[in-house]
Every structure is written in C-alpha cells, then in structure tokens.
C-alpha cells in the first residue's frame, strides 16, 4: 500500500516528522517497506524561460538560447538541439553540476560547436519522469523562473509504502492508516462526512441480483450530462505519486476512492448498456474482453455483472471493455457493491488477475460505507465532470455486520504480557472506533466498527449476564469466542507498542538424552554424515521442479501439479531428489566443473505418499594419479555409495540381493536394484539413461543412486558379544561357472552363500565373460569365495569337500556347470 505524506495529511492532523510517522507505523504493525522522496533527485532543476532563440552559426540543428532561470541566472546562454525551443517558452533548466538521471550524466559548462553553453534545457524523460519525447518539456505560460521544479510539479511529496497483513483490509486505505496513527497518539483524525447529492430523476439503469451469496448488496445511480476528460492536476498528482497512470476523470475518481477510502467503485457508460438493467448473476461460460485488453471466460462459480447483451464485468475484479467510460461518455452509471471475499479470491485466482479492487474485496471492505462512498463519488464526479444525478437504486440488503467483542482486563497482562490499566485499555479501543456497550471493573463489552472485518465474536452474551463470568464460562465449554478477546488484546498491545512488552525468559527445558530426535531424524542425519564422508557434497533443492523434468523421472501426475506455483518452471512436486541433483550437475558441468559428486537427503512425492530419499550423483571422470589414468565414473561407484549407506544404517550386506529392474531413468543394462527379500526395495543405482542426459544438456558420464530411507528396516537389537577374529588364515578359492545368459549372477552368489554358512565368509563377483569357448546363449561367471576356518586349519580334503558342496549348490539352484 502506497500513499504520500500530503495525502495522509488530508485525513490526519499532525505535526509529526516523517521519521516519527514511519517509526509509529512500524510500531503499530503497518511495517514500512520503503520511503521514496522523488523530489530529491530533481531538486537542482529549475523553472526557466527562453528569452531568445537564434540559429547556431556552426550547426543546422542547434539553437543558441538566452535563458532566464531566476536570481543569479537571469541571462544564461544555452545551446539546445530541441526542435520546439523558442523564445517565450517556459522550460526546465539544469545548471552546471546537475546530475541528469535520465541520461546518467552530470552537466558541465563548456562550448558546443564553438558556442558557450552554461547548462541544459531538459525533457521529462531526461529527468526520469516521462516517456520519450521529441523536444524539451513545455511548462505553462505563467510559470515564474527560478522555482525548484520539484516544488513546482509537486514532486517534493514523500511516498511511503507499507506492508499489509491479510487480516488488515482496513489499512488498505489512506483514511484507515490515518485512523491507526491517530489512535496511536500521532495526531487527530480529521472528520469525514459525505456530501449528500439529491437525485433529480429516476435512474434508467436498475439492479437485479440473482447471486446474493456472492453479492449481498449492490447500489448504483446514473449521472447524466457529464464531460469526461483529463483529471484535474491535484487528482493526477495523487495517482501518479503512487504509481497509477491517470486515464480519464471518471476512471481516476474511482481509483482515487479505492485508495483514499478503501472503497472500490466502477463506472459504466450508460449508452453502451442494453436493456436498462444490470444483473448480478452466475457466469455461464461466456467470454468477454476486460479493460486490460484480455479475454476471460467466466464459470458458474464466478459472479458477473451482465446486461441484455451479456457479461459486462467480472464483478469485484475488473470491468469490461465494451461498457467502459471513454472520452465520448456523457452518461455514467456508478456501481458500489459488497462482495463475498472468498468467492472474489477464488475467481481472481482462477483467471490469474489481482486488481486493486479484488485485492481489497478479498480482505474485506467497510460494510457500512457503500451509501456514503456512493454519495462522495457522485459529488466529486459532478464537481469535476458536471452533470446531474439520479435517485439511488439498489438490490439486496445491507448485511448484518454488527457484532460485539468482550475483553477481560486481566487478559491484557496474562495473555499479552503488558500491564495496562483498564480505563487506558478502553480508551485505546475507543480511539480505534470501538464503542463501549457495557463495562464493569473486570471486563468491557464493545461493538466492533464496520471496517474491522478481522475482529468477530462467534457467541452472544446472555442479556444481563456478568461479562467476565460469561466469557470464562463459554471458554470452559469450548465455545469459539475467545478469538475476539485475543484480537482486542492485540489491538491494545499494538497501540502501546510491542517493544514495550517486557522480555520474560522461557522456563528451562530438560532434555532426556536419546529422545530429542526420533529414530527417523537420527537416521537422516547419519545418512548425511556417511555420504559426506564418501566425498559427496550436500545440496538442498526445492521440492518443486518443472513438469517436464518430473516426466523424465517417471513421476508427473496431475494430482501433484501445483495450481499456483511460485515460478512457472516449479509447477510439479518432485518424484525424487535426483531431479535436482541432475540439474545441479548440469549447471556445474556448463561452468567447467564436470567432475563432481553431489547428494541430498530430502523428500520425494508420489500419489500415494511423501517419502524420504537419500540420493546422489557422480559425474565426469575419476582423478588422475601417478600410474593410474582417469576413467569415466561407473555404476560400481554408485553401487558402492548405496551399499555403504545401507550397511552403515544396519542392513547386512549378506541380506541384500541385486536385480536388474531399475526405473526407466537409469540405463537398462548398466543399473540395478538392491533388495532385502523379493519385495522390499531399498535402493536403485546405475548410470543414468542417455536420453535423459541428452534432454538435460549433459555431455559427461553421470551415475546415481537412490536409497529409500523409509524402506530401510530398523536394526535389530541383539544381546550378544562382538565376534572375535579367527586365529586361522582365511582361504580364497575362485570358481568359474558356465550358465545361461538369462540367469542373474545374484542367483549364483546366493547359492554359494547357502552352501556352507559356517565356512563361507565372503562371496564376490569378479568376472563375466561371453565369447569363444563358451556355448552360444551362455556366459562364464567368475566368483571368489572366502572360507574362514574357526577352530582349526582346513585340510586339503576338507577344502575339496567344501568346494564340491559349493559346485553342487550352484548347479542345483541355477543349472550352472563348473567351467
């Protein structure tokens, strides 16, 4: 919300300085986001008059001008190239030493083509105030030379911008801000009373309301014989100061009241309406062109204003181009209505429009103001544009906004932490517009003003009941009416200043060792340490990614598509953190850092649930060492990362099996799945699919892994002593089996482990061969087996017996034969 100091002074009588006003605004919860003094940058520029303009002797397109710029500068020679420079013209003059913001230069006295030039004659664009022009700015003929142009143009007015919380719709008006400042003791609120305009004829346009749920009350009146044109200077300056572009007097007046009183209005050109009736109704799928030049299609959930020709306005949000006021308008119909905030918000979000009007209706407007606002707008239109007004027409009824709120005085201290005398609390509330209905030593009941839609009381006090007792009883019963009391406490604290609430230390909290974090939180933290120890760098990515990226990773259901994304390329909940890691790898590779390792422990989203996933990628090539060349990262590095994480989290490596059915974003022949049992998938690993890397713009090798943290079982607590190391040397034997190509190597490894669980301490795959000396459709798989004797060294006969058991177990399980 933007406003100027002079605009604030229209409603607030105060001698406070700018610094005091800003400090008080921050204190009462209207946080100051910016203060702009537009006049500071153009303070050196002066009004001036060209006394004489003659052709430059050495340049066809330049003129030598004698300029009167006031005392001390009454006869200055300036060389000017503007085609409209002429004797007698009032202009803007920049003396030497002046910084010109539109050109980013500082004016210096010198010579131009041999002629002295002691300054510059400027256009508004060069001052940073207007659009491109073909000449210098032309000021009114009666302009006196030597004035500061900032003062002359009214640009010395400071603009203040404040942040508005969603509950404070009353602060979206200059008068509402002035009311708050006056209540906080920073001046006196000036009285405001609308000047009633008597109607002299029956309005040719009447209202009909068939959608009272969206618009409970609407008023309007016709003003005929108006002359639309440019707004008066005071109105143009007010709107321009807060960044609004003046359009025409009729439109500017509605914009003025939108910001001055927080009361959106709209004007229709009567001669462009058909049927003599405007109807508040549901949309029916019609498409209409709005004042912003865009076409919008309305739905039955939208409230529209229609005449006999169709939709003329998306009610409360934006008017239609077909019935808008322009220079030819002579008769207007002024609309002033109340709308349901939720329906306005939903419609505005659906069409993607946030207008000044909808912004206020969404947050709630003064429900008692429409009549007075319509009268004030009528008076200003007649004063500026002329004409005469009709009788007021309406549809619906003023909603019953009247409500009470109760405050127990002791709650200011017990809830708010500040000891405020009861009578001072009452006085502060009265300054904000609350009226006392009943007061006792313990509590007060007040009526809530019509502009404070954020304060309401759900229950009603029994007639004649003790106020404090009634509130306490209803609180004990669980009746939801304590919210209003909390609001009143907040109002008192706000005006007193939250910085005046004494700081009270929190009571000490004793944390029982071992229970501060859940097992899941502990596991996530441990996973981060494990992966970091393996040389991977942690990243933290958005849970939102683009729809296209999510599709590449197999998960972009419509149920996880965002309706209101924070950015157009962040419109889908990510199916895996791998999406973000691959994007980060691409950005690093594009900047010359192709050989990196990244990981993230974060959420992944599916239609069924949100899960925790530890994902990582390695890209590029391994480092070069003496005697060892660099090589591309391989799937074995990704498998090692995933396997190390699982084993460190308590999963036995012997309990894991590997299958080749990794998801579609992995290379189908260079990836795998780590399982515990046939159904429990714990991790994926492998090279990423070439088509995915191509789509991401990555031209280096990339491997990755995903450990599904929620699927990792809790380690079992077993009461047993740690295993002691055997005193006997382990024995290693290599076996090569010929087996069908479709038999997974994991089946052979599993069979070897089960051949003799007392002696077989380790099994690993070291070779896979297909080619000569191996039958077609078969392959040779080399397996290293580690045998660990426990109580004695193994004899040759015992080793041979173990080997025979291993071969027999593999042959029985897979049909493989020893090569």
N, C-alpha and C positions, 0 to 999 in steps of 0.2 A: 504494500500500500504506500503510494507516494502522495505527498502534499507539500505545499510551500508554507513558509512562515506567515506570509501575508494572508494566505487562505485560512490558516489556523486562527489568525487574529480576527477573522470575520466572526468566529464563534467564541473566542476566548479573549477575555480582557486580562492582560498580564504584562508585567514589566520584566519578566524573567529573560535571561540571556539565552542564546542558542545552546550554550553548554549546559545550562541548568535544565532546559527543556529536554535535551537528549538524555541527560542523567536521570531525570524523572521518568521518562518513557521506559528506559531500561528497568528502573526500579519497579514499575507497576506492571511489568510483563509484556510491554509492547517494544520488543527488542529493536534497537536502531541498527539497521543493516548498512546504511550509508548516508552521508551528508554531502550534498553537492552544491557548491557555490559557483553557478555558471558564470556569474559576472566577474569572478576573479581573473579568469584567463583573458578577458577582453577589457579589463579595467583601463589600460593605457589608450584605447582607441577613443577618438574624439569626434564629435559632430563638427562639420565644417561646411563652407560654401565656396564654390568656384567663382572667383571674381572675373577671371578672363581665361579663355582657352584659345591658343593660336597654334598653327601648324608647326611642327618641329622642323627646323631648317634642314636636318640631315636624315630624316626618316619619314616615309609617307604615312605610316600607320601610327605614329606617335603625335601627341599634342603636348605643348608646354602650357601648364596651367598655373595661374596665380590663385592661391587658396588662402581664405581667412578661416583659421582654426581656433579663434578666440585669443584671449590675452597672451601676449608674448609670441604668438604665431599668427599675426594678423595679415602677413604678406609673405607667404612661403611659396617658392617655386617648386612644382612637382611635375615630373614627366610621366604621362599616363597614356596607356595604349587602349583604353576602353573606348568603344565606338560611341557610347552615349555621354561621354564627358562634354559638358558645355557650360557656358557662362550662366550664372544664376542658379545652378543645381546644388541642392543640399546633399552632402555626401558624408561618408565615414573616412576619417583621416588617421593614418598610423604614423606618428612622429618617429624620427630615428631612435633606435634602441628598442623598438616594439617587436615582440615575438608574434609572428602571424601563424596561428595554429593550423589553418587550412593548408598552408604551404610549407610549414616546418622550417621557416627561415626567420632571421632577425633583420629588421630594416636598418640600413646604414645610409648615411648621407653620402652622395657621390655624384658622378656625372654619367649620363646616359646619352651616348652618341654626341658627346661634346657639350651637352647642356646640363647644368646643375639640377639636382633633384633632392629635395630635403624631406622626403617622406614617401607615403604611398596612399593612393585612394583605393578603397577596398570594396569587394563584393561580399555578400553574406557568406558565400561558400568559403572565402578566404578566412573568415572569422570562425569557421566551423559551425555555422548556424543554418545554412541553407543548401539548396541544390546548385548544380552547375548553372551558370548564367553567362550571358554574352557581354556583360558590362558591369560597371560598378553599381553598388546599391544606391537607389534614389530615395531620399528621405522627404517628408512633407515640406512644402514650400515655406511654412512658418517656423521651421527648425532654427533655433538660435545656435550659432557657432560656439565651440569651446566647451560643450557639455560632455561628460563621460557618456559614451554610447551605451554602456551597461545600465546606467541610470535612466537614460532617455528611453531605452527599449524595455525597461522593467525587468532586466535580466540580473539585477542585483539581489533577487529574491532567492533565498536558500531553499533547496529542495531536500526534504527528509524522507527517507524510505525506511519503513518498519516491517518486521516480520509479524504475521498474524497466525496464531494457532487456530486450528479448525473450529474450535468452540466459540471463538470471539467474532461472530459475524457483525456485532455492533461496532467493532473497531474498524470496519471497512468503510468508514465514512469520516470526513473531517470533523463533523459535529460529534460523533462518538468518541474520537480521540480527544477533542476539546473537553468533553464531559468527564472523561477519566482524569485528565490533567487538573481540571478544576476540583474534582473530588479529592485529588491528592494534595491540594493546597497550593497549586501553582497558578492561581488566578481565579477569575469568576466567569462562569458560563453565561454568555450573552443570551438574552431571551430570544426565542424564535417563535413567531406566530404567522401562519399562512394568511395572506390577504384573500378573503373570500371573493370570488367573482360570480356575480349573479348571472344565471342563464337567461337569454332573451328569446330562445326559440327551442323547439323540440329537436333533439338530435336525429338526423336522417339515418344514422347508424345505431343499431341497438345490439345488445348482447344476448346470446343464448349459451347456456352451459350444460353440456351433456357428459362432462367428465369432472364432477365435483371432487372426486378422490385426488385428482392431480391439481385442480384449481378450485379451492373452496369459495373464492370471492374475487370478482373482477369488476372494475369500474372503467368508465371512459366518458368522453364528451367530445363533441365536434367544435372546432374553431374555424369559422369561415372568414374569407376575405383576408387571409394572411399574405405577406410578401416575403418569400424565402430568399435568402441571400447570404452574404458573408456575415459572420457574427461580429458583434461589437468588439473593440480592441480588448476590453477587460476580460471578456469571456475567452477570446482566443488565447490570451496570455496564460490564463489559468490552465487551460487544457494543454497547451504546448509545454508548460513548465513540468508537467508530469508525464510527458511523452506521448500525448494523444494528438493526432492530426486533426485540426479543425476541418469540418466538411461543409456544413451549412448551418445557419442559425437554428433551424428546427432540430436537427440531429445533435448539434452541440449542446443545446439546452437539456436534452435527455441525458447526454453524457455528463453534464455538469451535476445534475441531481443524483446521478448514480454514485458519484464520488463525494458530493457535498453532504447528502443526507443518507447515503447508502440505499437509495430507492431507485431501482431500475425502472425505466419507462420506455415506451415505444410509440412512435407516431406513424400512422397510416395515411397515405394520400386518399382522401375520400373519393375523389374522382376516378381512382383506379380500382375501387372495390365494387363488387357486383351483388345485387340482391338486398342491399340495405340492412344486412345482418352479418355479424361476426359470431362464430360459434367456437367455443372451447370444446374439443372433441378428441377422440382417439384417431391416430393415423390409420390409414387403410392401404399402406403400401405405395402411396403417391411419391413422386419425385418432384422437388421444387428447387429453384435456384435461390440461394440465400444472398444476403447483402455482401458477403465476402466473395461472390462470384462463383462459388462452388455449388454443385448439385448434391442434394441429400435425399435419401429415400427414407420415409418415416414408417414406423411399425405401429401395431395396435397398442404397444406399451408407451408410445410417445404421445405427449399432449401437444396438439397443434391448434392454431387459430385459422379457421377456414371461412371463406365467403362462398357465394354461389359458384364461383369459378374453380374453387379448390383451395389447397393449402396456401396460406399467405405468411405463415410464421411458424417456426418451431418454438413453441411457447416457452418464454423464460430464458431462451438461449440465443436465438438470432432471428431477425425479421427476414422477410422475403424481398427479393429484388423487384418483383412485379408491382408491389404496392408501396415501395419506399418513396420517401419525400425527396424531391429534387427542386431545381430552380423554377420549374413550371408549376409547382404545387401552390394552390390557392386555398384549399380547404383540407384540414387535417383532423384525424380522429386520434386522440391521445389515450393510450391504454395504460392502466395501472392495476396490477393484479398481485395476488398471493398464490404461491405455488408450493407443492409438497417438495421439501428438499431432497428426499431420496429419489423420487421419480425424475427430478431435474438432473441429479447427479448421474443416474443410470443412462438417461438419454444423451447427456453431454459426453459421457464416456463412450457410448456406443458409436456416435457419429464422429468422435475424436475432436470435439470443439470445446474449448474453455474460454468463454467470453466473460467480459466484466460483469455482465448480467447474471449468467449462470453461476459464476464464482460466488456471488452474493446470495442468490437463492439457495444454493447448496448448503450454505452455512446458516441460513435463517435471517430474515429481514424483520424490521419492526412491523408487527402485525396490526398496530393501531394507527399507522402512519398513512395508509393509502389515500384517505379522504383529504388530509391536509396537503400531502405531496401533490395530488392532482390539482388542488387549488393553487398551490405555489407555482407549479409548472404552467398552468393556464395564465396566471398573471404575468409571468416572465415572457411567455410566447407573445401575448398581446402587447407588452411593453416593447419588445424587440421587433416583432413582425407585424403588429397591428391585428385587426380583425375583431370579431365578437364571438362569445362562447355560447354554447347551447346548455340546456339542463344536463345534469349528470345522469348517465344511465348505468345500470349495474346488473349483475346476475350472481346468485348465491348470497351468502350471508357472511358477515364478519365472524371468524372463528372465535370460540370462547377461549381466549388466551389467558384470561385472568387466573391466577393461581397464587397460593401463599407458600411461604417458607418459614421455618421456625429455627431459632438459634438459642441454644442453652449457653449462657455466657461463659460457663466454666469450660466449655469445649474449645474456646479460643486458645486456652492455655494447655489443656490436656491433649488436644489434637494438633494445634498449631505451634505450641511451644513458646508462645508470647503472651505475657500477662497484660491484657488491655482492659481498662476499666469498662464496665457495662455501658455507661452512657456514651463513652467515646466510640464504642463499637456501633451503637445505634446511630450516632451522628455520621459516622463514615458511611454506613449503609444508606442513610437518607441522602447524602451528597451524591450517591450513585443512582438515585432515583427510586429507591425502595421506600415504601410508605408504611409507617407503623400502624398495625391493626390492633395489637394488644401487647401490653408489656407488663411484666412482673419483675420482682427482684432477681429471679433466676433465669428468665428467658424472655424472648421477644418474638412476636409473630409479625411478619411483614408481607406486604403484597409485592410481587415481582413485577418490575417495569416491563412494558410490552417489547422493548428492544433486547431484553436478555433471555433469548431462547435457550441458553445453555443452563439456566437455573430453573428447576422444576421440582415439585413435591408430589409424589405419587398418591399419598393418602391424605385424607381430610380430617382435621381435628374435630372432635365431638364438641358440640356447642356448649360453651361454658366450662369445658374441662380445663384443668390445670395444664398449662402449656408444657412445662418441663416434664411433668409426670406422663402426659400423653405421648410425648416423643420417646421417652425412655421405655414406656410400655410397648409401643409399636416396634421399637428396636428389638426388645426382648422377644417379641413374637416373630421377628424376622421380616417385618414389613419393610419394603424397599423405599423408605422415605428419608433415610439418613443422608443420602447423597446430596439433597438440597442443603442440609445443615453444613455439610462439608464445603459446599460451594460458598456459603456465606462466610465461613471461617477463612476460606481462601481469599475472598474479596477484602476482608479486613487486613489480613497479612499483606496482601498486595499493596494496599494503600499505605500501610505502615512501613513497608519495605522489608523484603525477605532478608536483607542483610542485617536487620535489627533483631532477628531471631537468634538468641544465644546458642552457641555451639555446645552440644551435650555429647560427651563420649559414649560410644556404644559399650554395653557390658562385655566383659571378657568372655570369649568363647573357648571352651576346652575341646580340643580335637582329639578324639581317641585314635591312637596310632593304628594305621592299617585300614581305617574305614573312611578316610577323607575322600578317596576315589573309589569308584566302582571298579569291578574286575574289567569291564569293557574299556573304561577310561585308562586304566593301568596298561592294558594290552596295547591300546593305540599309542600311548607314549613310548612303550617299549619298542614297538614296531618302528617308530621314527628313529630311535637310537640305533637299532640294528641296521637299518638301511643307510643311515648316515655313516655308520662305521664301515660300510662296504664301499664308501667313496661316492655315494649319490648325494646330490644337493636337493634339499627340500624346497618345494614350491607350494603356494596356496592359491588355488584357482577359483574362479566363480563357479557356483553350482548351475549357472545358466550358460548355455552355448547356443550357437546358431542351429536352426532346424536342419540345414544341410550337413553340418558336421555330425550332428547326432545320428542322421540317417546312415552315414558311413560306418558308424559303430553299432548299427543294428537296433537302435532304440529311439524312435521319434514318434510315439503315439500321440494322437490329438489330445488325450487326457492330460498329457504333461506339457502341452503347449501353453505359453503364457499369453493371457489376453491383454495385459498391459505391461509389456517388457520395459526395462529401464533403457534399453537400446534395441534398435531393430535387429542387430546381429546377436542378441542374447535372449532369444524368444523360446528356448526349449530347455527343460531340465535335463541335465547331462546323464547319459546312461552309465558312464564310467569316468573316473578322473583321467583315464588315458587320453580322452579327448583334449583336455587342457595341456597335458604333457606333450602330446604330439605337436600341438600349436606352438608351445614354448620352444620345442626342439627346432621347429621350422624357423622361428624368429631368430634364434641363436645361430643357426646354420647360415641364414641370409646375411648375418653380420660377421661371419668369419669364425664362429665358434661351433664347428661341426662335431667335434669330439667331446661329448659331454654325457653326464648321467644325471637324471632328474627323478624325483619321486614325490608322491603326495599320498597322504593318508586322509581320505575325505569321503563324503557321501556320494553314492550312486543312486539313481532313481529309476524305478520301473513302475509299471501299472499296479503291481502287487504291493510293493513296499519300498522304503528307503533303507539302504544297506550301507555298511562301512567297508571301504575297499582300500587296500594298500597297493598302489600301482607305481610302476617305474619304467623308465625307458633308458636305453643306452644307444648312442648314435655315433656314426663315423667309424673311426679306427682305433685300435689299441695303441698305446705309446710305443715308440721305438726304444730298444735297449741294445747295448753292445752285444752282438752275437744273436740278436733276435729282431727280425723285421716286424714292421707294423702290419697288422691284419685287420680285416673288417670285423666289427663286433658280430658275435654269433649267438645262435639261440641258446647255446650252452651257458653263456654268461647270464642270460635272463633266467634260465632254469636254476642256475646256482643261486641267484638272488632270491628267487621264490622259495627254493628248498631250504636255504639258510634261515630265512624268516620263519618258515613253518617249524623247523626243528628247534629254533630258539624259543618259539612260543609253546613248545612242549609236545609237538607232534613227532612221533618216532618215524625215522626215515624208512624203517622196515615195514611200517604200516601203510606206506604210500605206494600207489601204483600209477603208472603213466599211460595215458591213452592219447590217440592222435585226433581227437574230435574237438579241437579248439574252435572258438567262434569265428565267424566269417571275416573279421577284420585281421586275422592272422593268416600267414602264408600256409596253405593247406598241407604242404609237405615238409614244413620246417617249423612245426609248432606242436604243442602238446598240452595235456590237462593232467594235473596232479589230483588224485582222488584218494580218499580214505574209504575203502569199500566201494562197491559198484555204483552207489548213488550219490555219495557225499562228495561234491566237487569242492576242492579247497583252493585251487589256483589254475590260471592259464599262463602260458609262456610261449615265446617264439618270435620269429621275425614277423614284422607287420606286412600286411598284404601289399604287393607292389602297386596295385591300382589305388589304394588308399594313400600311399606316399605320393603318388603322382598327382592325385587330386589336391593334396595338401601343399604341393610345390616343394617336396623334399627330394633331393637328389643324392643323399648319402644313405648307407645302410642304417636301419633302425630295428632294434629288438626291444621287446617289452614284456612285462608280466603284470598280472593282477592277482592279488591274494584276497580272497573273500573272507574278511575278518570275522563276520558273523557266523560263518560256517565252521570256523576253527574251533574244535571242542576244547573245553576247559581241561587242563592237565589233571590227571588223576593223582590224588594224594595217596601214596603208598608208604607204609611204615616198613622200611627195610634199609639195611645198611648199604652204603655205597659199594658197588662192586670193586673187588680188588684186582689189580693187574696180575695176569698169569706169569709165573716164573719161567714158562716154557715158550720157546720161539715159535711164532706162527709159521704156517706152511702155506705157500701160494701155488695154486695149480691153474693152468689155462686149459680151457675146453673150447673146441670149435664144433658147432653143430650145423648140419645142413637141414634146413626147414623150409616149408612152403612160404612163398613171399607174403602171403596174406596173414601169416601168424605173427602177432606182435612180439617184439623182443621181451616185453614185460612179462609175458606168459612163461618164457624160459627162465627169467630171473626169479620169478615167484616159485617155480618148480624147484630150482636149485636151493632156495632158502628152506623149503619144506623137506628136503631130502634128509637132513640131519641137523636139527635145530641146536643140538648141544655142541657140535663141532664147527658148523658153518657160521663164521663171524662176520663175513662180508662178501657181497656179490656185486660185481660191476661189469658193465658192457664196455669192451674196448675195440671191437671191430665189427663191421658189417660189410660183406663182400658179395658182389654178383659179377659173374663173368666166366671165363674159361675154367674148366674143371669143376664147375658147379652146374647141376642139371637146370634146364630151362624151367622158369617159373619158381625156382628156389633161390635161396641165398644162404651164405655162411655167416653165422653169428658167433663172434668170439667173446667168451665170458671168463673173467678172472674170479677165482674163488679163494677166499682166505679161510684157512682152517686153523682154529685156535685150540690146542690141547689145554686141558685144565689141570689134570693131576699127574700126567706123565707124558713123555715124548711119544710120538706115534711111530710105530714100526712100519716097514715097507708094506707088510701085509695089511695092516690097518688102513694105511693110505690107499692101497689098492681097493679095499672093501668100500671105503667111503666114496672113492671115485666111481665105482660100479653102481653104488646107490644113487649117486647124482645123475649118471647117464640114464639109469632106469627111470628115475623120477621125471626127467625131461622128456624121454621118449613116450612115457605113458601120458603125460599131460599135453604134449604138443605134436607127437608123431615125429619128432626130430631124430636124426641119427648122428652118431659121432663121426666126424669127418676124418 
